[in-house]
Each structure stands twice: as structure tokens, then as C-alpha cells.
Amino acid sequence: MEPLSILSVAAAVAQFLDFASRVISDTKEAYESSLGQIQHDVELSKISRDFSSLTHTLSSKMSKLMRDDSSESTALEVEKDTLAILHGLCRESKAINKEIQATLTQLQIKGTTRILLAAESFVVALRRVWTADKIQRLENRLDTNRKQVTMAMLVLSWGQAESLRVTMKQFVRNRKELIDQLNNIDETTRSYGEQIMQLIQPRTESKQQEAREILAYAIDSRWAPKPSVAPAVDVPEHVSIRFREERIAERIMNSLLFETISHREDTVPKAYSDTFEWVFGSPQCASDGTPLWSDLGEWATGQSNSIYWISGKAGAGKSTLTKFLARDKRLEEYLHQWANPSDLLLATYYSWNAGSKLQKSHKGLLRSILHQCLKRFPRLLVPKVFPNRWALVQLFSPDTPVPLPDWRPWELLAGFRALLSLADQESLDSGISFKIALIIDGLDEFDDDEDHTSLVELLQEAAICRNVKICVSSRPWNVFQDAFHQNPMLQLEKLTQADIERYVHGQFQKSPGFSEQKLLHPDQAEKLLSDIVQKAQGVFLWVSVVVRNLLVSLREGDKLSDAQATLDSLPEDLDRLFLAIWSRTKPANNVEGAHYFLLLDVCQQHDLVPYSTTIFWGDDDVPVDIEPQMREDSVLSCAISSLSRRLNSRTRGLLEICDISNTWNSRMDYMHRTVKEWVADNWDMILSTAEPHFDPHLWVVKGEVLRMAMLGNVNIQSEPDMVCHYIQELFSVAARADKQLANTSMLVQVLDKLDSTLMQPLKKGGLQPHIQLSKSELKDRVSPRATHWSNQLHMYKAWLPMRRLHARGWKSHDFVRLMAQLPIPQYVQYKLHEDAGVSKTEPAIIPLLVSAVMGGCQENPETWHPKPRTISERLDFVKFVLTHVSLEEVQNTLVFMREDAFFSRSWDAEFISAAKETLEAYLCAEGLPVVEASSPRDSLRETLIVEDSPQAPGSPTATSLTLVQIPSHTKRPLRKWAKSLFRRGLKT
């Protein structure tokens, strides 16, 4: 097939879709035809002729390609697939053309013959016959088709490179040379070919953004490449290919990792010396001869594919036993015997209900297991488990600056099933075979939003595979009882009395206070230890809490009789035990203890890790401009030790510092999940203990920002996905900070610190080495605000308003405007009171009032806002901002709201209507015309507005004449409340 014949058709499809998108898009830019001719006064018939011309060109090229293909017998499979996609897109383009032509005819019949597109877009007229939802559906349809044709051409390029046995980098260079040499190629095809080549190796910010969108589209559309023949790995000339594939596999595997992947395993206590040894012995029998537990060694070495279930009530020590088994060489040797002669892939997962979302979800489980299994044979397994990601990374090269999209749940599930399927094969292409063993702790720890039944079904599905073994632990909930009651199992609390006795005696023997009392009263000492063991009823957690508290009392000089009395008063139930411990704490300590529970709750609500440094640096005593020496390990170790001591006295061990020796990664957490459950049940009591004005949100955001600043490793350019998610959570916390004046002052300092911290990488190194700028991007960077880190956010769907503003030419942000758009009102209000000049508008800078109005549209499901606010709160903020900007900005904002389709959606209708009325009333109060769009916007008149001395901070300082276009309208009667409303507002 002719090398560029498919490219020519794809270019024609892309040209049609691009033209249709430009016509349908609601921008204020001048109409630009497919030939690049700018028309400021365009007849509907001209639009119609352009659509017809483009459709005719597309049909002609497609017909020629089909004729050529019918006589071609050597076409690649990928070329045939691409041809089929293009054929479908041609049909779709014709259908779109037919629909638009019919609408154009309908508009002409109604009398609309000309459109001043310099002032408004075709979509304004289109709204008279189409609903906003229909226009949006067509926009989405065009966008999907554009991504589809781009993806098809990228896949074609990849397939052709594979057939030629060259890298994509070499292919791009060869194809570019070919395009340059051909004289008979039309400009549309040449230009489109260059765009595709630039997309494969994106060097500009705009191309990187486009590549990100294409990657996300490829993943979401579940595109999967057809398998290709891999090069022989034992041939010397393929060493470079092997090295490249290893890098690709490493990149995909690393993307499975997440920050808290090992946190729970690290915090599970190590088994006490010589405990749990019985599990590797022959099972003991009950009086009737029934084994007390299923033989673990027999299960591990045998061919049974039943799931081994470790059952136990809360606090029995299931996680400790699971960790003991997973790290013991004896179990690993048993599993190797079972797997022999195949390789063994062993993976573990420790679910934690009190942790981050990925620590208690199916998604986190699959990411963790897949990462551990794939790292054994990455180059062999990754392309078979995740063929689409493998092909996409190959397509964009493994060292591309474009980050991979986040993992989708269906994608992880498909990868897990692919791995299971590979395990069941006798041998893979390279002669390797493997078996999988999974050890999963805490099935009951998965979040309530996660379906425990579907989790059990997934594990049972995996266990059916003959080369898979699974061991799980959980509480004896009905869902697990029903699933595993006939499986090999052990019930932990019935088997640990000897272990508990060993632990109790060992702990008390280390106490000098107890040793002294034992010499004086040996019988009392023996009774105390025996009663502890009996009262524990097999619950290790109960024992550890009680022993810790009794040892503290003995250290303080209590007698054995006092310790016995304390033991007798303590309930056997864990919930009542925790309440008793809390009640025995000093009231002043209870207050601080409640504060720490509140801080942990805020972190968990916003999926932030409660690092020790965050908790320590959030304190009021720590200044925002913290000294650099505070980041030294010796200083931090002292700080964290002090925090640990404080937690122990204020919460009596209910909260603790985990992984305390790891300075930067140590964190505050519940001693056990049962503590979290007790806190939830007694939340009102704990909340009432805290100081009324204590603000945990301000504490957390301050601690997180100072931690970020001290680490100095957050770069929105190098890790955009991670940083974007992280700052969203920080803003969500900040938006909930108390509005007291003292708190607001501190919040402003903290947010300014966040802003300066995120700006540091841009100031130090400017752009990353791999980023080049187009002329327009260079122009955008002339203003200091254009380089603000927030300009990266328009690439994310959650920041849809910013993307729309960016597309309209407002491509630059500063921090105040970002805060207005979220909104975090107290920050903006504080800054405007401090310096009214921050509201001054510059070219390409998003107007402050536009940011505030966009931020008020919070019902749009496609957008993200840090905190839900009432319509009244949003309107109050808009009213505040409009009194601090120029009258011209108020008028332009009102025009913008009338024109942009973002404000025509149904979900924010009440707020948008109220905001428009607010702006109109303000203009009326200032003696200016009301901007009304009750009649068609093709009839415009010009009005001179004279601006004298500033009426509000930020207004022009000198008298000026501004030409503003005001649509014809029927003026509403000016309501009497307009002037009084805003005069009162100004005085306030």
C-alpha cells in the first residue's frame, strides 16, 4: 500500500472534524475556514459550502484508497485495521455533515443570513434550533472522532515501525524525511503528517497535553494491540531492543506503586519471641480427636486449590500471624515444593481500614499483587498482562515526558486475570512457567464502599486455577463464613493461650517494679499474671493494652494489690476497655488527645498520610518561615520522639507513631482498627472534649505545606498527576479552615508558602530540558504570571473551567485568581483588603471576577471544587469581588456569561441566573446600561462608557473612554432595590 495514502485520508477526516469543531465551538474568535482564510462577516451559505467541499474531498480520497486497497495483497494487518476505522469515520463525517446542513437550511429559512462572528459564534444562532445538550453531544462526538483518527494513525505508525524492526524514534525520522522529499503531497496531508510525528515525540507543552489526552482515550476505549512477533532475545543485535523493553517494563511496573503500599505491613507488630511456632507443627486434637486447625504444611505442599482461611475475632492477632507466615522461610520452602519445577511468584497484601483509599480497596489490592508478581519476569510478563500500556509506552518511547494515565479498575482486573491465565499455561514462549501464591490479610478491612462479596468471588475465581494458592485472614463475618467454612482453616483465638502466657510473663519479667513486688508477694504476682491470661480470652490486643497500662502503674510504685484491683475493674470487651482507659486519663490530656483524634480524622477524610512531621509542624508553636536546620535528621528524630511521648500520655497508647525510626516516613495511626471503631462510636464525646476554637484543618494544611517545603521534591512539571491530586486534597482541607481573623491570617501565610514552594522548581530550572516552546507558548511566557505553576492545571478534566478559559485566550493565572476560582473566599478577601491592586487585569490574565463567577458554578459534575458551598455563599463572594474590580470588567464578565456555553447548562441555572442579576443590578446602581440578551445577538450597537475616578479598588486611575459592544434589548424596569443593595454592600 502506498506509504502515505492512508495518511492522506486520515488528514482529510481530521480536517473535516477540526472544521466542524471550530464552527460548533463557542468561542469569540473570528471564523477561520479550512483554507485558513479569516472571515469576519460570514454567510451561512459559506459555512454550508465549506462543509460540502470538505465532505466531497474526503469521499474522493476514501474512494481512491479503497480502489488501491482492492488490488493490494501485501498490506499489513494494522493497515487493514486502520483502513476499516477510517472508513467508519468517513461515514460518520458524512452523517454529521448531513445533520449540520439540514440545520443551516432551517436557519436560513428563519431569516438569519449573516453572523458577525467577531462578536459571537455560530453556536449562538444554532441555539435557536438546537438545545445546549444537543450541541454538547455533537461537540463530544466530534472530539471522540478526532481522538479516534489520531489514535488510528499512531497505531498505524507503531505497526509499520514494528514491521520494519525500527524504533519509533527512527521511524519518525524516516517518515519526516519521506514527507519532505515528496513534491506531489498536498499541504493538508503534509501538515497532518507532521502533527502526528510531533505527537509521537512531544516536545512542546501543547503536544504533551494532546498526547496525554490521546493516552487517556486509548486506555478508556479499551484499545488493545494485536500481538506481534517479539525479536529473539539471544541474538546480539537485539541487545538494544532488550534494554529498551526492560525500561518499558520498569516504567509500567513503577506506575503500579503507590505511596502507602507498604505502610500497613510495616506497622503490623512482629510476632513475640517463640510465639506462633505451633502453626508449623502437626495440629493438636480436641478431646473428640478432631484437629484444632488444618495442617498448613499439608495445604502448602499439596495440590489442593482451596483457600486457607485464618479466622479470628477483633484483636486476636491475625495480622501478626499473617506477617509471621509471609516472612517465614518454612512456608516459602513449602510453596517452592508445590511449585517445583516451575518458578514461584509470592505476593502479599495487608489491607488497613484506617489507612488511605488504596490500602483498603480492590484497586490497591490488585496494584500491589500485580507489581510483586510482575517484577519476577518483567520483560516477559508485562507485555502479556498489560498489552495496551506496553504498546502505548513503545509508541511514545519509554522516556517520554508524557505521564501514563492513572490505572482504571477494569484494566487492573483484566491484567490480574491475564496473569492467572499465564500461570495456568504449561510453558510460556521463553520456556518459563510459574505458579502464584497470594497471602492477603484483612478481608474485613476493605472499605465499606467495597463489595466484600465481589472480593470473595474474585479470590474464589483465582483459586480455581490449578497453579494458584491463596491464604487469607479476616474476622468471622457471615460473608466469609459462608464462603470458607468448608475450607482449610484455623480459628486463632482458640489457639493462642500458650502464646499469650509466654508474652505476659516475658513482659512482666522485664519490669523492675514487678520483680521487686514478686519477691515480696509471689502468690499475688502469680495470680495477677494468671488472671491476665484467662481474662484475655485469646485476644492479643486486649493483653497488650492491659499489660502496658499495668506496667506503667507498677513503674510509678503501685502495689500488686493495686494492679490486681485495676485488672479486676477493666472490662473484657475491647470497646469498654478503651472507654475505661480514656476515662482514666487526666482531663487536660483528654483535650489534647481529642485534638490528635481530630487531626487523624481530617487526614483520613482527605486521603492524606498523617506523617509525624505533618503533625509536628502543624502546631501553632512552629513558625511558617521554619528554619532550614529543622529538616536535619537529628532534629527531626528528637521532634518525632517528643510527639510519640506526647501521644502516649494524651491518648494512653490508643494513637501511636508507626515506623518511628524512619524519620520522614513515620506517621501517626490508630493502635488497632478496633480503636478506630471505638472512636467512631464515641465521636461526639471526643469532639466535646476538644477546645471549641481548635482548627484541625488549618493545622493539617500548615503541616503538609511545611513538610512539602522542607522536602523540596514536589514538581508539577515532572509529576503532574501526583501533584495535581495532592494539591486538590490540600485545597479541600484549606477551604474548610475556620474563618476567624487570626486563623485567616495564618491560612494566608500557609497558602502563600504553598504557592512559593510550587514555584521554586520553575524559578530554579525554568522548563524541563525536554520541553520546547512553540512561538505562541513563548509569547505566553512573557508575563511573569504566565509561568505560574497553576497554568499546568488546565490539562486536567477536573479543572474544566480553567481549560475553557485557557481555550478562550485567558492562558495565565496567578494565585489570587486560582483561589477565587476554587473558591477559597477568605484568602481572596484578605488579599484584596491588604492590596486592592491584585485585582488589576492584564492581557491574557484571567479576570478576577470571571474566576469568581466560574468558581461559583459548583453543580457541574465535570468540575472539581474543594468544598460545597450554598448559592448564598457563592453569591456573597461574587458581590464582594465585583466591588473590587473595574466597571469594564464587570460588564465584560456579564457579556462572557451571556456568550459561553458553560453558563447555559441546566445544573447551575439558579446560581447563574442570580449572578447575572447581581451584575446587572450593580451596573444599574452605577448608572450604566443593563446588558440584556433577550433578542438575537446579530444586532449590536456600540456604546461609549466614560470612566472617571475609581469607584472601587482596582478601577482605572484616570478618566478613559472604553468602547463596549452592548446588544439591543428591552430594558427591564430598574428595581428600586438595586442602588440601595450595592450602596449598602460598598459601605459594608
C-alpha positions, 0 to 999 in steps of 0.5 A, spaced: 500 500 500 502 506 498 506 509 504 502 515 505 495 514 502 492 512 508 495 518 511 492 522 506 485 520 508 486 520 515 488 528 514 482 529 510 477 526 516 481 530 521 480 536 517 473 535 516 472 534 524 477 540 526 472 544 521 466 542 524 469 543 531 471 550 530 464 552 527 460 548 533 465 551 538 463 557 542 468 561 542 469 569 540 474 568 535 473 570 528 471 564 523 477 561 520 475 556 514 479 550 512 483 554 507 485 558 513 482 564 510 479 569 516 472 571 515 469 576 519 462 577 516 460 570 514 454 567 510 451 561 512 451 559 505 459 559 506 459 555 512 454 550 508 459 550 502 465 549 506 462 543 509 460 540 502 467 541 499 470 538 505 465 532 505 466 531 497 474 531 498 474 526 503 469 521 499 474 522 493 480 520 497 476 514 501 474 512 494 481 512 491 484 508 497 479 503 497 480 502 489 488 501 491 486 497 497 482 492 492 488 490 488 493 490 494 495 483 497 501 485 501 498 490 506 499 489 513 494 487 518 494 494 522 493 497 515 487 493 514 485 495 521 486 502 520 483 502 513 476 499 516 476 505 522 477 510 517 472 508 513 467 508 519 469 515 520 468 517 513 461 515 514 460 518 520 463 525 517 458 524 512 452 523 517 454 529 521 455 533 515 448 531 513 445 533 520 449 540 520 446 542 513 439 540 514 440 545 520 443 551 516 437 550 511 432 551 517 436 557 519 436 560 513 429 559 512 428 563 519 431 569 516 438 569 519 443 570 513 449 573 516 453 572 523 458 577 525 462 572 528 467 577 531 462 578 536 459 571 537 459 564 534 455 560 530 453 556 536 449 562 538 444 562 532 444 554 532 441 555 539 435 557 536 434 550 533 438 546 537 438 545 545 445 546 549 445 538 550 444 537 543 450 541 541 454 538 547 453 531 544 455 533 537 461 537 540 463 530 544 462 526 538 466 530 534 472 530 539 471 522 540 472 522 532 478 526 532 481 522 538 479 516 534 483 518 527 489 520 531 489 514 535 488 510 528 494 513 525 499 512 531 497 505 531 498 505 524 505 508 525 507 503 531 505 497 526 509 499 520 515 501 525 514 494 528 514 491 521 520 494 519 524 492 526 525 500 527 524 504 533 519 509 533 524 514 534 527 512 527 521 511 524 519 518 525 525 520 522 524 516 516 517 518 515 519 526 516 524 525 511 519 521 506 514 527 507 519 532 505 522 529 499 515 528 496 513 534 491 506 531 489 503 531 497 498 536 498 499 541 504 493 538 508 496 531 508 503 534 509 501 538 515 497 532 518 503 528 517 507 532 521 502 533 527 502 526 528 510 525 528 510 531 533 505 527 537 509 521 537 515 525 540 512 531 544 516 536 545 512 542 546 507 543 552 501 543 547 503 536 544 504 533 551 497 535 553 494 532 546 498 526 547 496 525 554 489 526 552 490 521 546 493 516 552 487 517 556 482 515 550 486 509 548 486 506 555 478 508 556 476 505 549 479 499 551 484 499 545 488 493 545 494 491 540 494 485 536 500 481 538 506 481 534 512 477 533 517 479 539 525 479 536 529 473 539 532 475 545 539 471 544 541 474 538 546 480 539 543 485 535 537 485 539 541 487 545 538 494 544 531 492 543 532 488 550 534 494 554 529 498 551 523 493 553 526 492 560 525 500 561 518 499 558 517 494 563 520 498 569 516 504 567 509 500 567 511 496 573 513 503 577 506 506 575 503 500 579 506 503 586 503 507 590 505 511 596 502 507 602 503 500 599 507 498 604 505 502 610 500 497 613 505 491 613 510 495 616 506 497 622 503 490 623 507 488 630 512 482 629 510 476 632 513 475 640 519 471 641 517 463 640 510 465 639 506 462 633 511 456 632 505 451 633 502 453 626 508 449 623 507 443 627 502 437 626 495 440 629 493 438 636 486 434 637 480 436 641 478 431 646 473 428 640 480 427 636 478 432 631 484 437 629 484 444 632 486 447 625 488 444 618 495 442 617 498 448 613 504 444 611 499 439 608 495 445 604 502 448 602 505 442 599 499 439 596 495 440 590 489 442 593 486 449 590 482 451 596 483 457 600 486 457 607 482 461 611 485 464 618 479 466 622 479 470 628 475 475 632 477 483 633 484 483 636 486 476 636 492 477 632 491 475 625 495 480 622 501 478 626 500 471 624 499 473 617 506 477 617 509 471 621 507 466 615 509 471 609 516 472 612 517 465 614 522 461 610 518 454 612 512 456 608 516 459 602 520 452 602 513 449 602 510 453 596 517 452 592 515 444 593 508 445 590 511 449 585 517 445 583 519 445 577 516 451 575 518 458 578 514 461 584 511 468 584 509 470 592 505 476 593 502 479 599 497 484 601 495 487 608 489 491 607 488 497 613 481 500 614 484 506 617 489 507 612 488 511 605 483 509 599 488 504 596 490 500 602 483 498 603 480 497 596 480 492 590 484 497 586 490 497 591 489 490 592 490 488 585 496 494 584 500 491 589 499 483 587 500 485 580 507 489 581 510 483 586 508 478 581 510 482 575 517 484 577 519 476 577 519 476 569 518 483 567 520 483 560 516 477 559 510 478 563 508 485 562 507 485 555 502 479 556 498 482 562 498 489 560 498 489 552 495 496 551 500 500 556 506 496 553 504 498 546 502 505 548 509 506 552 513 503 545 509 508 541 511 514 545 518 511 547 519 509 554 522 516 556 517 520 554 515 526 558 508 524 557 505 521 564 501 514 563 494 515 565 492 513 572 490 505 572 482 504 571 479 498 575 477 494 569 484 494 566 487 492 573 482 486 573 483 484 566 491 484 567 490 480 574 486 475 570 491 475 564 496 473 569 492 467 572 491 465 565 499 465 564 500 461 570 495 456 568 499 455 561 504 449 561 510 453 558 510 460 556 514 462 549 521 463 553 520 456 556 518 459 563 512 457 567 510 459 574 505 458 579 502 464 584 501 464 591 497 470 594 497 471 602 492 477 603 490 479 610 484 483 612 478 481 608 474 485 613 478 491 612 476 493 605 472 499 605 465 499 606 464 502 599 467 495 597 463 489 595 466 484 600 462 479 596 465 481 589 472 480 593 470 473 595 468 471 588 474 474 585 479 470 590 474 464 589 475 465 581 483 465 582 483 459 586 480 455 581 486 455 577 490 449 578 497 453 579 494 458 584 494 458 592 491 463 596 491 464 604 487 469 607 485 472 614 479 476 616 474 476 622 468 471 622 463 475 618 457 471 615 460 473 608 466 469 609 463 464 613 459 462 608 464 462 603 470 458 607 467 454 612 468 448 608 475 450 607 482 449 610 482 453 616 484 455 623 480 459 628 486 463 632 483 465 638 482 458 640 489 457 639 493 462 642 493 461 650 500 458 650 502 464 646 499 469 650 502 466 657 509 466 654 508 474 652 505 476 659 510 473 663 516 475 658 513 482 659 512 482 666 519 479 667 522 485 664 519 490 669 523 492 675 517 494 679 514 487 678 520 483 680 521 487 686 513 486 688 514 478 686 519 477 691 515 480 696 508 477 694 509 471 689 502 468 690 499 475 688 504 476 682 502 469 680 495 470 680 495 477 677 499 474 671 494 468 671 488 472 671 491 476 665 491 470 661 484 467 662 481 474 662 484 475 655 480 470 652 485 469 646 485 476 644 492 479 643 490 486 643 486 486 649 493 483 653 497 488 650 493 494 652 492 491 659 499 489 660 502 496 658 497 500 662 499 495 668 506 496 667 506 503 667 502 503 674 507 498 677 513 503 674 510 509 678 510 504 685 503 501 685 502 495 689 500 488 686 494 489 690 493 495 686 494 492 679 490 486 681 484 491 683 485 495 676 485 488 672 479 486 676 475 493 674 477 493 666 472 490 662 473 484 657 470 487 651 475 491 647 470 497 646 469 498 654 476 497 655 478 503 651 472 507 654 475 505 661 482 507 659 480 514 656 476 515 662 482 514 666 486 519 663 487 526 666 482 531 663 487 536 660 490 530 656 483 528 654 483 535 650 489 534 647 488 527 645 481 529 642 485 534 638 490 528 635 483 524 634 481 530 630 487 531 626 487 523 624 480 524 622 481 530 617 487 526 614 483 520 613 477 524 610 482 527 605 486 521 603 492 524 606 498 520 610 498 523 617 506 523 617 509 525 624 512 531 621 505 533 618 503 533 625 509 536 628 509 542 624 502 543 624 502 546 631 501 553 632 508 553 636 512 552 629 513 558 625 511 558 617 518 561 615 521 554 619 528 554 619 532 550 614 536 546 620 529 543 622 529 538 616 536 535 619 535 528 621 537 529 628 532 534 629 527 531 626 528 524 630 528 528 637 521 532 634 518 525 632 520 522 639 517 528 643 510 527 639 510 519 640 511 521 648 506 526 647 501 521 644 502 516 649 500 520 655 494 524 651 491 518 648 494 512 653 497 508 647 490 508 643 494 513 637 501 511 636 507 513 631 508 507 626 515 506 623 518 511 628 525 510 626 524 512 619 524 519 620 520 522 614 516 516 613 513 515 620 506 517 621 501 517 626 495 511 626 490 508 630 493 502 635 488 497 632 482 498 627 478 496 633 480 503 636 478 506 630 471 503 631 471 505 638 472 512 636 467 512 631 462 510 636 464 515 641 465 521 636 461 526 639 464 525 646 471 526 643 469 532 639 466 535 646 472 534 649 476 538 644 477 546 645 471 549 641 476 554 637 481 548 635 482 548 627 484 541 625 484 543 618 488 549 618 493 545 622 493 539 617 494 544 611 500 548 615 503 541 616 503 538 609 505 545 606 511 545 611 513 538 610 512 539 602 517 545 603 522 542 607 522 536 602 523 540 596 521 534 591 514 536 589 514 538 581 508 539 577 512 539 571 515 532 572 509 529 576 503 532 574 498 527 576 501 526 583 501 533 584 495 535 581 491 530 586 495 532 592 494 539 591 486 538 590 486 534 597 490 540 600 485 545 597 479 541 600 482 541 607 484 549 606 477 551 604 474 548 610 479 552 615 475 556 620 474 563 618 476 567 624 481 573 623 487 570 626 486 563 623 485 567 616 491 570 617 495 564 618 491 560 612 494 566 608 501 565 610 500 557 609 497 558 602 502 563 600 508 558 602 504 553 598 504 557 592 512 559 593 514 552 594 510 550 587 514 555 584 521 554 586 522 548 581 520 553 575 524 559 578 530 554 579 530 550 572 525 554 568 522 548 563 524 541 563 530 540 558 525 536 554 520 541 553 520 546 547 516 552 546 512 553 540 512 561 538 505 562 541 507 558 548 513 563 548 509 569 547 505 566 553 511 566 557 512 573 557 508 575 563 511 573 569 504 570 571 504 566 565 509 561 568 505 560 574 505 553 576 497 553 576 497 554 568 499 546 568 492 545 571 488 546 565 490 539 562 486 536 567 478 534 566 477 536 573 479 543 572 474 544 566 473 551 567 480 553 567 481 549 560 475 553 557 478 559 559 485 557 557 481 555 550 478 562 550 485 566 550 485 567 558 492 562 558 495 565 565 493 565 572 496 567 578 494 565 585 489 570 587 485 568 581 486 560 582 483 561 589 477 565 587 476 560 582 476 554 587 473 558 591 477 559 597 473 566 599 477 568 605 484 568 602 481 572 596 478 577 601 484 578 605 488 579 599 484 584 596 483 588 603 491 588 604 492 590 596 486 592 592 491 592 586 491 584 585 485 585 582 488 589 576 487 585 569 492 584 564 492 581 557 491 574 557 490 574 565 484 571 567 479 576 570 478 576 577 471 576 577 470 571 571 474 566 576 469 568 581 463 567 577 466 560 574 468 558 581 461 559 583 458 554 578 459 548 583 453 543 580 457 541 574 459 534 575 465 535 570 468 540 575 472 539 581 471 544 587 474 543 594 468 544 598 460 545 597 458 551 598 450 554 598 448 559 592 448 564 598 455 563 599 457 563 592 453 569 591 456 573 597 463 572 594 461 574 587 458 581 590 464 582 594 469 581 588 465 585 583 466 591 588 473 590 587 474 590 580 473 595 574 466 597 571 469 594 564 470 588 567 464 587 570 460 588 564 465 584 560 464 578 565 456 579 564 457 579 556 462 572 557 456 569 561 451 571 556 456 568 550 459 561 553 456 555 553 458 553 560 453 558 563 447 555 559 447 548 562 441 546 566 445 544 573 447 551 575 441 555 572 439 558 579 446 560 581 447 563 574 441 566 573 442 570 580 449 572 578 447 575 572 442 579 576 447 581 581 451 584 575 446 587 572 443 590 578 450 593 580 451 596 573 444 599 574 446 602 581 452 605 577 448 608 572 450 604 566 446 600 561 443 593 563 446 588 558 440 584 556 440 578 551 433 577 550 433 578 542 438 575 537 445 577 538 446 579 530 444 586 532 449 590 536 450 597 537 456 600 540 456 604 546 461 609 549 462 608 557 466 614 560 470 612 566 472 617 571 475 616 578 475 609 581 469 607 584 472 601 587 479 598 588 482 596 582 478 601 577 482 605 572 486 611 575 484 616 570 478 618 566 478 613 559 473 612 554 472 604 553 468 602 547 463 596 549 459 592 544 452 592 548 446 588 544 439 591 543 434 589 548 428 591 552 430 594 558 427 591 564 424 596 569 430 598 574 428 595 581 428 600 586 432 595 590 438 595 586 442 602 588 440 601 595 443 593 595 450 595 592 450 602 596 449 598 602 454 592 600 460 598 598 459 601 605 459 594 608 
